[in-house]
């Protein structure tokens, strides 16, 4: 382990007195690695990132050759209706197979044609059936900004996302130690990517706000248990300040679900399972994209 992470190996009683009450140290000591599905998926992502590390110079060069992508945050703020981030997802740990035959480029065109202001491309291979080539294919056929959704833990994944056409990248606050979250958000911005930081607690909200991320999402699904907890969204979404784009995630299928998110102050919603499994995603999106943006109540 690197020397600058040595604090992970010692208890607070072993720290110098001047450091025991440091907010940064206390925050770091209070974080524990995630368990359950999130822990499993994060560990698998770390292994993939380690294997990818040898390609970092190549990915950096490829990323720097990419054209500037459209702004993710600006797209979500545009218009007077709640923006829909439509997700491409073949399967998930919570629902199993959704659409095993999903063709990324075709589904992306359906989503864009139905009014989605941004697309989320799930690239996690083992439990979601995604691939980095999905991102490349989608980037070649649509003009809306693309969010790379995966369990990101390393800078090499940032450059990979930019190299294959992403405009933004997801970071899950629960999956990352506080200093790691800040470092990765900053690395993404340096690579020319915007960021969506996903939270579920007040402490994670504070961590997200300490980063330069312009988009924060509240996930109703607990990724360690896979339970949907709508009260988490109801509690946290109104606390997000107006200076960031506010995104509601998980558990939404119907226009009424989007209306409830709008009433809580959502600028955007991320919808995956119902759209990925829909036989007519354009028609499904037309209803979801017609909800007026509400007045922020926070």
Secondary structure, DSSP 8 states (H G I E B T S, - for coil): --GGGGGGGS-GGGS-HHHHT-HHHHHHHH-----HHHHHHHHHHHHHHHHHGGGHHHHHHHHHTS-----HHHHHH-SSB-EEEEEE-SEETTTEES-TT--HHHHHHHHHHHT-SEEEEE---TTT---HHHHHHHHTT--SEEEEES---SHHHHHHHHHTT-SEEEEEGGGS-HHHHHHHHHHHHHTT-EEEEEE-SHHHHHHHHTS--SEEEEESB-TTT--B-HHHHHHHGGGS-TTSEEEEESS--SHHHHHHHHHTT-SEEEE-HHHHH-S-HHHHHHHHTT-B------
